[in-house]
């Protein structure tokens, strides 16, 4: 399977999970084409598919819950009037 088919398959699956806004999907594809970092972030599903082939010695490792986009902004942070970083839930 190549990246084009993997992307089409993932987006088809995703469309079954939630409403897809086609214009936003086109914008995502544009960002993916513009630079390596957005491409890499937007194609996590492909790396999950390739993992067993690339890391054969880890295939039978114990399964753990992993979060791929773990950074402070995902936990409810914002800046106050004075520019200080504030956190909350």
The first five atom37 places (N, CA, C, CB, O) and aatype in JSON, in Angstrom:
{
  "aatype": [20, 20, 20, 20, 20, 20, 20, 20, 20, 20, 20, 20, 20, 20, 20, 20, 20, 20, 20, 20, 20, 20, 20, 20, 20, 20, 20, 20, 20, 20, 20, 20, 20, 20, 20, 20, 20, 20, 20, 20, 20, 20, 20, 20, 20, 20, 20, 20, 20, 20, 20, 20, 20, 20, 20, 20, 20, 20, 20, 20, 20, 20, 20, 20, 20, 20, 20, 20, 20, 20, 20, 20, 20, 20, 20, 20, 20, 20, 20, 20, 20, 20, 20, 20, 20, 20, 20, 20, 20],
  "atom_mask": [
    [1, 1, 1, 1, 1],
    [1, 1, 1, 1, 1],
    [1, 1, 1, 1, 1],
    [1, 1, 1, 1, 1],
    [1, 1, 1, 1, 1],
    [1, 1, 1, 1, 1],
    [1, 1, 1, 1, 1],
    [1, 1, 1, 1, 1],
    [1, 1, 1, 1, 1],
    [1, 1, 1, 1, 1],
    [1, 1, 1, 1, 1],
    [1, 1, 1, 1, 1],
    [1, 1, 1, 1, 1],
    [1, 1, 1, 1, 1],
    [1, 1, 1, 1, 1],
    [1, 1, 1, 1, 1],
    [1, 1, 1, 1, 1],
    [1, 1, 1, 1, 1],
    [1, 1, 1, 1, 1],
    [1, 1, 1, 1, 1],
    [1, 1, 1, 1, 1],
    [1, 1, 1, 1, 1],
    [1, 1, 1, 1, 1],
    [1, 1, 1, 1, 1],
    [1, 1, 1, 1, 1],
    [1, 1, 1, 1, 1],
    [1, 1, 1, 1, 1],
    [1, 1, 1, 1, 1],
    [1, 1, 1, 1, 1],
    [1, 1, 1, 1, 1],
    [1, 1, 1, 1, 1],
    [1, 1, 1, 1, 1],
    [1, 1, 1, 1, 1],
    [1, 1, 1, 1, 1],
    [1, 1, 1, 1, 1],
    [1, 1, 1, 1, 1],
    [1, 1, 1, 1, 1],
    [1, 1, 1, 1, 1],
    [1, 1, 1, 1, 1],
    [1, 1, 1, 1, 1],
    [1, 1, 1, 1, 1],
    [1, 1, 1, 1, 1],
    [1, 1, 1, 1, 1],
    [1, 1, 1, 1, 1],
    [1, 1, 1, 1, 1],
    [1, 1, 1, 1, 1],
    [1, 1, 1, 1, 1],
    [1, 1, 1, 1, 1],
    [1, 1, 1, 1, 1],
    [1, 1, 1, 1, 1],
    [1, 1, 1, 1, 1],
    [1, 1, 1, 1, 1],
    [1, 1, 1, 1, 1],
    [1, 1, 1, 1, 1],
    [1, 1, 1, 1, 1],
    [1, 1, 1, 1, 1],
    [1, 1, 1, 1, 1],
    [1, 1, 1, 1, 1],
    [1, 1, 1, 1, 1],
    [1, 1, 1, 1, 1],
    [1, 1, 1, 1, 1],
    [1, 1, 1, 1, 1],
    [1, 1, 1, 1, 1],
    [1, 1, 1, 1, 1],
    [1, 1, 1, 1, 1],
    [1, 1, 1, 1, 1],
    [1, 1, 1, 1, 1],
    [1, 1, 1, 1, 1],
    [1, 1, 1, 1, 1],
    [1, 1, 1, 1, 1],
    [1, 1, 1, 1, 1],
    [1, 1, 1, 1, 1],
    [1, 1, 1, 1, 1],
    [1, 1, 1, 1, 1],
    [1, 1, 1, 1, 1],
    [1, 1, 1, 1, 1],
    [1, 1, 1, 1, 1],
    [1, 1, 1, 1, 1],
    [1, 1, 1, 1, 1],
    [1, 1, 1, 1, 1],
    [1, 1, 1, 1, 1],
    [1, 1, 1, 1, 1],
    [1, 1, 1, 1, 1],
    [1, 1, 1, 1, 1],
    [1, 1, 1, 1, 1],
    [1, 1, 1, 1, 1],
    [1, 1, 1, 1, 1],
    [1, 1, 1, 1, 1],
    [1, 1, 1, 1, 1]
  ],
  "atom_positions": [
    [[0.86, -1.18, 0.0], [0.0, 0.0, 0.0], [0.9, 1.24, 0.0], [-0.97, 0.0, 1.24], [1.89, 1.29, 0.73]],
    [[0.55, 2.23, -0.82], [1.32, 3.46, -0.85], [0.62, 4.54, -0.03], [1.53, 3.94, -2.31], [-0.48, 4.32, 0.48]],
    [[1.25, 5.69, 0.09], [0.72, 6.77, 0.93], [-0.61, 7.3, 0.4], [1.74, 7.91, 1.02], [-1.45, 7.73, 1.19]],
    [[-0.8, 7.29, -0.91], [-2.06, 7.79, -1.47], [-3.23, 6.88, -1.1], [-1.95, 7.9, -3.0], [-4.3, 7.36, -0.71]],
    [[-3.04, 5.58, -1.21], [-4.09, 4.64, -0.84], [-4.3, 4.66, 0.67], [-3.75, 3.22, -1.31], [-5.44, 4.64, 1.13]],
    [[-3.22, 4.71, 1.43], [-3.35, 4.76, 2.89], [-4.14, 5.99, 3.32], [-1.96, 4.77, 3.55], [-4.97, 5.92, 4.22]],
    [[-3.88, 7.12, 2.67], [-4.59, 8.36, 3.0], [-6.06, 8.25, 2.61], [-3.95, 9.57, 2.29], [-6.93, 8.62, 3.39]],
    [[-6.32, 7.75, 1.43], [-7.72, 7.59, 1.0], [-8.47, 6.64, 1.93], [-7.78, 7.06, -0.46], [-9.61, 6.91, 2.3]],
    [[-7.84, 5.54, 2.31], [-8.48, 4.59, 3.22], [-8.75, 5.22, 4.58], [-7.6, 3.35, 3.39], [-9.83, 5.05, 5.15]],
    [[-7.78, 5.95, 5.1], [-7.95, 6.6, 6.39], [-9.07, 7.64, 6.34], [-6.63, 7.26, 6.85], [-9.91, 7.69, 7.23]],
    [[-9.08, 8.45, 5.3], [-10.1, 9.5, 5.19], [-11.5, 8.89, 4.98], [-9.76, 10.45, 4.03], [-12.49, 9.44, 5.44]],
    [[-11.56, 7.77, 4.29], [-12.84, 7.07, 4.14], [-13.31, 6.56, 5.5], [-12.71, 5.89, 3.14], [-14.48, 6.72, 5.85]],
    [[-12.41, 5.96, 6.26], [-12.76, 5.49, 7.6], [-13.2, 6.67, 8.47], [-11.56, 4.75, 8.25], [-14.21, 6.59, 9.16]],
    [[-12.43, 7.75, 8.43], [-12.73, 8.93, 9.25], [-14.11, 9.49, 8.92], [-11.65, 10.01, 9.03], [-14.84, 9.9, 9.82]],
    [[-14.47, 9.5, 7.65], [-15.77, 10.01, 7.24], [-16.91, 9.18, 7.82], [-15.87, 10.03, 5.72], [-18.03, 9.68, 7.98]],
    [[-16.64, 7.94, 8.14], [-17.64, 7.1, 8.8], [-17.75, 7.37, 10.3], [-17.32, 5.65, 8.58], [-18.7, 6.93, 10.95]],
    [[-16.77, 8.1, 10.84], [-16.74, 8.38, 12.27], [-17.32, 9.75, 12.61], [-15.33, 8.29, 12.79], [-17.88, 9.95, 13.69]],
    [[-17.18, 10.7, 11.68], [-17.63, 12.06, 11.93], [-17.83, 12.79, 10.61], [-16.63, 12.82, 12.82], [-17.32, 12.36, 9.58]],
    [[-18.58, 13.88, 10.65], [-18.8, 14.64, 9.4], [-17.48, 15.25, 8.89], [-19.86, 15.75, 9.62], [-16.71, 15.82, 9.66]],
    [[-17.25, 15.13, 7.61], [-16.04, 15.67, 6.99], [-16.42, 16.92, 6.21], [-15.35, 14.61, 6.06], [-17.38, 16.92, 5.45]],
    [[-15.66, 17.98, 6.39], [-15.83, 19.21, 5.62], [-14.8, 19.16, 4.5], [-15.66, 20.51, 6.52], [-13.6, 19.29, 4.73]],
    [[-15.27, 18.98, 3.3], [-14.38, 18.76, 2.14], [-13.38, 19.9, 1.94], [-15.21, 18.61, 0.87], [-12.22, 19.64, 1.6]],
    [[-13.79, 21.14, 2.15], [-12.87, 22.26, 2.0], [-11.72, 22.17, 3.01], [-13.61, 23.6, 2.16], [-10.58, 22.48, 2.69]],
    [[-12.03, 21.74, 4.22], [-10.99, 21.59, 5.24], [-10.05, 20.45, 4.88], [-11.62, 21.34, 6.62], [-8.84, 20.54, 5.12]],
    [[-10.59, 19.39, 4.32], [-9.76, 18.28, 3.9], [-8.81, 18.71, 2.77], [-10.63, 17.09, 3.44], [-7.65, 18.32, 2.76]],
    [[-9.31, 19.5, 1.85], [-8.46, 20.03, 0.77], [-7.37, 20.92, 1.34], [-9.31, 20.82, -0.26], [-6.23, 20.87, 0.88]],
    [[-7.7, 21.74, 2.34], [-6.7, 22.59, 2.97], [-5.65, 21.74, 3.69], [-7.37, 23.56, 3.97], [-4.46, 22.04, 3.62]],
    [[-6.09, 20.68, 4.36], [-5.15, 19.77, 5.01], [-4.19, 19.18, 3.98], [-5.91, 18.63, 5.75], [-2.98, 19.11, 4.22]],
    [[-4.72, 18.75, 2.84], [-3.86, 18.19, 1.79], [-2.85, 19.22, 1.28], [-4.72, 17.66, 0.62], [-1.71, 18.89, 0.99]],
    [[-3.29, 20.46, 1.18], [-2.37, 21.52, 0.76], [-1.24, 21.7, 1.77], [-3.11, 22.84, 0.56], [-0.08, 21.8, 1.39]],
    [[-1.59, 21.73, 3.05], [-0.57, 21.85, 4.1], [0.38, 20.66, 4.07], [-1.23, 21.96, 5.49], [1.59, 20.81, 4.26]],
    [[-0.17, 19.48, 3.82], [0.66, 18.27, 3.74], [1.67, 18.39, 2.59], [-0.22, 17.03, 3.55], [2.81, 17.93, 2.71]],
    [[1.25, 18.99, 1.49], [2.12, 19.13, 0.32], [3.15, 20.23, 0.49], [1.29, 19.39, -0.91], [4.17, 20.23, -0.2]],
    [[2.9, 21.17, 1.39], [3.77, 22.34, 1.54], [5.08, 22.05, 2.27], [3.03, 23.42, 2.26], [6.1, 22.66, 1.96]],
    [[5.05, 21.13, 3.23], [6.25, 20.93, 4.04], [6.25, 19.54, 4.69], [6.35, 22.02, 5.12], [5.2, 18.91, 4.85]],
    [[7.43, 19.08, 5.05], [7.6, 17.75, 5.62], [6.91, 17.61, 6.98], [9.07, 17.44, 5.77], [6.25, 16.6, 7.22]],
    [[7.05, 18.6, 7.86], [6.49, 18.47, 9.2], [4.97, 18.32, 9.18], [6.88, 19.66, 10.04], [4.45, 17.41, 9.83]],
    [[4.22, 19.18, 8.47], [2.78, 18.97, 8.41], [2.41, 17.63, 7.76], [2.12, 20.11, 7.64], [1.44, 16.99, 8.15]],
    [[3.2, 17.22, 6.76], [2.95, 15.93, 6.14], [3.11, 14.81, 7.16], [3.91, 15.71, 4.96], [2.26, 13.92, 7.25]],
    [[4.18, 14.84, 7.91], [4.44, 13.8, 8.9], [3.34, 13.77, 9.96], [5.8, 14.01, 9.56], [2.85, 12.7, 10.32]],
    [[2.96, 14.94, 10.46], [1.89, 15.0, 11.47], [0.57, 14.49, 10.93], [1.73, 16.43, 11.99], [-0.21, 13.87, 11.66]],
    [[0.3, 14.76, 9.66], [-1.0, 14.41, 9.09], [-1.09, 12.97, 8.61], [-1.3, 15.33, 7.94], [-2.16, 12.52, 8.22]],
    [[0.02, 12.23, 8.64], [0.01, 10.86, 8.13], [0.41, 9.84, 9.19], [0.94, 10.74, 6.94], [1.06, 8.84, 8.88]],
    [[0.03, 10.08, 10.42], [0.37, 9.16, 11.51], [-0.13, 7.75, 11.22], [-0.22, 9.66, 12.84], [0.52, 6.77, 11.59]],
    [[-1.28, 7.63, 10.57], [-1.87, 6.33, 10.28], [-0.95, 5.47, 9.42], [-3.22, 6.5, 9.59], [-0.9, 4.25, 9.57]],
    [[-0.21, 6.11, 8.52], [0.7, 5.35, 7.65], [1.87, 4.79, 8.45], [1.23, 6.24, 6.51], [2.31, 3.66, 8.21]],
    [[2.36, 5.57, 9.38], [3.49, 5.09, 10.19], [3.03, 3.98, 11.11], [4.1, 6.24, 11.01], [3.82, 3.08, 11.43]],
    [[1.78, 4.01, 11.55], [1.25, 2.9, 12.34], [1.16, 1.63, 11.5], [-0.14, 3.25, 12.9], [1.39, 0.52, 11.99]],
    [[0.83, 1.8, 10.23], [0.78, 0.64, 9.33], [2.17, 0.06, 9.09], [0.14, 1.03, 8.0], [2.32, -1.16, 9.01]],
    [[3.17, 0.92, 8.97], [4.53, 0.47, 8.65], [5.31, -0.03, 9.86], [5.28, 1.6, 8.01], [6.29, -0.76, 9.72]],
    [[4.87, 0.36, 11.05], [5.6, 0.02, 12.28], [5.99, -1.45, 12.36], [4.77, 0.39, 13.49], [7.16, -1.75, 12.62]],
    [[5.06, -2.4, 12.16], [5.43, -3.81, 12.29], [6.5, -4.26, 11.3], [4.2, -4.67, 12.1], [7.26, -5.19, 11.59]],
    [[6.57, -3.62, 10.14], [7.59, -3.98, 9.15], [8.94, -3.38, 9.5], [7.16, -3.53, 7.75], [9.98, -4.01, 9.31]],
    [[8.93, -2.17, 10.0], [10.17, -1.45, 10.28], [10.78, -1.86, 11.61], [9.93, 0.05, 10.28], [12.0, -1.95, 11.73]],
    [[9.95, -2.11, 12.6], [10.41, -2.44, 13.96], [9.99, -3.85, 14.32], [9.85, -1.42, 14.99], [9.29, -4.07, 15.31]],
    [[10.41, -4.81, 13.51], [10.0, -6.2, 13.68], [10.26, -6.7, 15.1], [10.74, -7.09, 12.68], [9.45, -7.43, 15.66]],
    [[11.39, -6.3, 15.67], [11.75, -6.79, 17.01], [10.83, -6.25, 18.1], [13.17, -6.42, 17.32], [10.86, -6.74, 19.23]],
    [[10.02, -5.24, 17.79], [9.13, -4.66, 18.8], [7.67, -5.1, 18.64], [9.2, -3.16, 18.74], [6.82, -4.74, 19.45]],
    [[7.38, -5.87, 17.61], [6.0, -6.26, 17.32], [5.36, -6.99, 18.5], [5.95, -7.13, 16.08], [4.18, -6.81, 18.78]],
    [[6.13, -7.81, 19.19], [5.58, -8.6, 20.3], [5.81, -7.95, 21.65], [6.17, -9.98, 20.29], [5.6, -8.59, 22.68]],
    [[6.23, -6.71, 21.67], [6.41, -5.98, 22.93], [5.04, -5.76, 23.58], [7.14, -4.62, 22.7], [4.02, -5.74, 22.88]],
    [[5.01, -5.59, 24.89], [3.72, -5.33, 25.54], [3.05, -4.07, 24.98], [3.92, -5.18, 27.07], [3.72, -3.07, 24.69]],
    [[1.75, -4.13, 24.82], [0.99, -2.98, 24.31], [0.83, -1.95, 25.42], [-0.41, -3.43, 23.78], [0.58, -2.29, 26.58]],
    [[0.99, -0.7, 25.06], [0.79, 0.4, 26.01], [-0.08, 1.46, 25.33], [2.16, 1.01, 26.48], [-0.1, 1.57, 24.11]],
    [[-0.79, 2.23, 26.15], [-1.55, 3.34, 25.61], [-0.57, 4.46, 25.3], [-2.67, 3.81, 26.61], [0.19, 4.87, 26.17]],
    [[-0.58, 4.94, 24.08], [0.31, 6.02, 23.7], [-0.47, 7.17, 23.11], [1.36, 5.52, 22.7], [-1.44, 6.97, 22.37]],
    [[-0.07, 8.36, 23.43], [-0.71, 9.56, 22.9], [0.32, 10.26, 22.04], [-1.24, 10.49, 24.04], [1.39, 10.64, 22.52]],
    [[-0.01, 10.44, 20.77], [0.95, 10.98, 19.83], [1.03, 12.49, 19.76], [0.66, 10.48, 18.52], [1.95, 13.03, 19.14]],
    [[0.12, 13.18, 20.36], [0.1, 14.64, 20.25], [0.06, 15.25, 21.64], [-1.11, 15.12, 19.41], [-0.76, 16.12, 21.94]],
    [[0.95, 14.78, 22.48], [0.95, 15.16, 23.89], [1.82, 16.4, 24.1], [1.44, 14.0, 24.76], [3.04, 16.31, 24.12]],
    [[1.17, 17.54, 24.25], [1.88, 18.76, 24.61], [0.94, 19.63, 25.43], [2.4, 19.51, 23.35], [-0.27, 19.4, 25.45]],
    [[1.49, 20.61, 26.08], [0.75, 21.38, 27.07], [-0.48, 22.07, 26.5], [1.66, 22.42, 27.68], [-1.47, 22.24, 27.21]],
    [[-0.45, 22.45, 25.23], [-1.6, 23.12, 24.65], [-2.83, 22.24, 24.62], [-1.27, 23.58, 23.25], [-3.95, 22.74, 24.55]],
    [[-2.65, 20.92, 24.67], [-3.79, 20.0, 24.65], [-4.43, 19.83, 26.02], [-3.35, 18.66, 24.13], [-5.37, 19.05, 26.17]],
    [[-3.95, 20.54, 27.01], [-4.49, 20.41, 28.36], [-5.15, 21.7, 28.83], [-3.4, 20.02, 29.32], [-5.3, 21.89, 30.03]],
    [[-5.53, 22.56, 27.94], [-6.26, 23.77, 28.31], [-5.36, 24.87, 28.82], [-7.28, 23.44, 29.35], [-5.45, 25.25, 29.98]],
    [[-4.52, 25.39, 27.98], [-3.67, 26.52, 28.36], [-4.07, 27.74, 27.54], [-2.16, 26.19, 28.14], [-4.6, 27.63, 26.44]],
    [[-3.82, 28.89, 28.11], [-4.07, 30.15, 27.44], [-3.22, 31.21, 28.09], [-5.58, 30.52, 27.5], [-2.62, 30.98, 29.14]],
    [[-3.16, 32.37, 27.49], [-2.41, 33.49, 28.06], [-3.39, 34.48, 28.69], [-1.53, 34.19, 26.97], [-4.46, 34.75, 28.14]],
    [[-3.0, 35.01, 29.86], [-3.86, 36.0, 30.51], [-3.55, 37.39, 29.94], [-3.65, 35.99, 32.05], [-2.79, 37.51, 28.99]],
    [[-4.15, 38.43, 30.53], [-3.98, 39.8, 30.02], [-2.53, 40.25, 29.99], [-4.79, 40.77, 30.86], [-2.14, 41.07, 29.16]],
    [[-1.73, 39.71, 30.89], [-0.33, 40.1, 30.98], [0.61, 39.16, 30.24], [0.09, 40.18, 32.41], [1.83, 39.27, 30.36]],
    [[0.04, 38.23, 29.47], [0.84, 37.33, 28.67], [1.36, 36.1, 29.41], [1.98, 38.07, 28.12], [2.13, 35.32, 28.85]],
    [[0.94, 35.92, 30.68], [1.38, 34.74, 31.43], [0.62, 33.51, 30.96], [1.17, 34.95, 32.96], [-0.57, 33.57, 30.65]],
    [[1.33, 32.39, 30.91], [0.71, 31.13, 30.52], [-0.08, 30.59, 31.69], [1.78, 30.11, 30.06], [0.45, 30.4, 32.79]],
    [[-1.37, 30.34, 31.45], [-2.28, 29.86, 32.49], [-2.77, 28.47, 32.07], [-3.5, 30.86, 32.71], [-2.98, 28.22, 30.88]],
    [[-2.94, 27.57, 33.02], [-3.42, 26.23, 32.71], [-4.72, 25.93, 33.41], [-2.38, 25.19, 33.08], [-5.0, 26.5, 34.46]],
    [[-5.5, 25.05, 32.85], [-6.76, 24.66, 33.46], [-7.32, 23.47, 32.76], [-7.75, 25.79, 33.45], [-6.78, 23.0, 31.75]],
    [[-8.41, 22.97, 33.27], [-9.04, 21.79, 32.65], [-10.42, 22.15, 32.16], [-9.11, 20.61, 33.64], [-11.11, 21.3, 31.61]]
  ]
}
